[in-house]
Amino acid sequence: MSRADLSRETGLTRVTISDLIAELIADGFVAEMGVREASGPGKPAILVDLDRAGHRIVGLDLSGSDSFIGAVLTLDGDIVVRREVALPEADDVVSTVVDLARTLVGESHAPVLGIGVGSPGVVDDRGVVVTAPNFGWAGFDLEGALRGALELPVLVANDANAAVLAEYTFGSAADDVLLVKVGRGVGSGLLASGQPMRGSRFAAGEIGHVTVGTDGGPRCACGKVGCLEAWLSVPSLTARLAEASGAAARESVLRDAGERLGIALAPVVGALDVSEIVLSGPPDLLGGALADQTVATLRARTLAPSHDGVRVRMTDQGQDIVLRGAAVMVLSGQLGVS
Ligand SMILES: [Zn+2]
């Protein structure tokens, strides 16, 4: 846009816009992009845009089952550097995360706007990990620890909550969407009218240990039987598929898991009227028979015609969804861009 366009769009005076643009250019957030092709008499307008090369974002994904992944991203969420480190012992988690972040900041070749982190577990709105059993964290101020060590703005959120932000910002997600993230565990992130839902104790979307049905099922790591996670997590699906002999038996394992997911989600769809459910995880497990059966189960268990149009699809953000969601957290936290 030109300065005149911005003035019209915002209702601010030309003088105010020029002052603000000058400040933003000096801070490296805005750049002049050359002149607009002349479309009439008069001096052609100079266009300004976000200075996409002026800053970088560092994103970290701590949700992997055998590694931590980090990346340097542009303000558009494109990954320019990607690093992976093996999952450390529980005592070394923080120092490993700090080292990974430092390496990436060193490789960013531009000022770093901030560091976004997607962590497993329940995370409150100040970046305190309320509980993350995998790392032995309870009430651990991860955001504070990283900010102290790295001296940069840090934002921490649950990995599935970060993922749904990526799908919404860079993908094609609707305003009312539930993203189910399937990995070592099962979690979800929810947007209602485009706004993240956190819940009364920051645990909105924690559907992994909801028992599905009253007919038992596989035993879960939490001690209960028939949790959604016990049906659907990657380790449990992989183990049941390994025991299945033949294509029909394998499909039946996937359909079973898809049906359980549909049973778990039907009341959510009914209560919140989400228009789509996005699946994030290994496409070979989630994409085919499993997703089809989830749709069929949802249709059978919700109110037509209000809810039978709900879509179930794989994410279009691939395996870097949490990294890109972490970048969205920094964009909105540091620049107010969403
Ligand atoms: Zn459980």
Boltz pocket constraint, residues with backbone or C-beta under 6 A from the ligand:
constraints:
  - pocket:
      binder: B
      contacts: [[A, 208], [A, 209], [A, 210], [A, 220], [A, 221], [A, 222], [A, 223], [A, 224], [A, 227], [A, 229], [A, 230]]
      max_distance: 6.0
